[in-house]
Amino acid sequence: MNGLDYAAIRQRVPIRCVLLLLAYEPTHRRGHQWRGPCPLPGCPPSADTSNKRCFSVNVQRHLFRCFRCGRSGNQLDLWARATGLSLYPATLDLCQRLSIVPIYLKNPQPRNQH
């Protein structure tokens, strides 16, 4: 199994595309910062209305954070958490859904085996 070039793939996949696949609708937008309910499975529900804006996405920096469940990361992390897949298969799945050819490392470094 060749290593994926995650940095190169992140450059080709805007977080907005991941949000579209998740059918995410923010309740509030201010510039590049979007807020709304958390789209991730397992995020604890809230009895009050604070859950309506607990999920924050910066669509320019391609980063997300949920202030309720504590999960955060980039667009690939978001898809992995939303689908329940580990990062490698989630990235391949996302590339397939977006019709993007996966980018592999040219000379993957062997993992340190201690």
DASUL-V850064 format. One record per pair of residues at least 24 apart in sequence whose ideal C-beta (glycine too) atoms are under 6 Angstrom apart, sorted by the first residue. I is the first residue (numbers start at 1). GAP is how many residues later the second one is. D is the distance in Angstrom with one decimal. If there is no record, write none. Layout:
i = <I;I>
gap = <GAP;GAP>
d = <D;D>
//
This chain:
i = <2;3;3;4;5;5;8;9;10;12;13;15;15;15;16;17;18;18;18;22;27;28;32;32;32;33;38;38;40;40;40;43;43>
gap = <102;102;105;87;98;100;95;94;64;88;62;44;47;60;43;81;57;60;61;60;25;25;26;27;28;25;28;30;31;41;42;25;26>
d = <4.5;4.4;3.8;5.6;4.4;5.0;4.3;5.5;5.9;5.7;5.4;5.8;4.2;4.0;5.5;5.8;4.8;5.2;5.2;5.7;5.3;5.9;5.5;5.2;3.8;5.7;4.4;5.8;6.0;5.3;5.8;5.6;4.2>
//
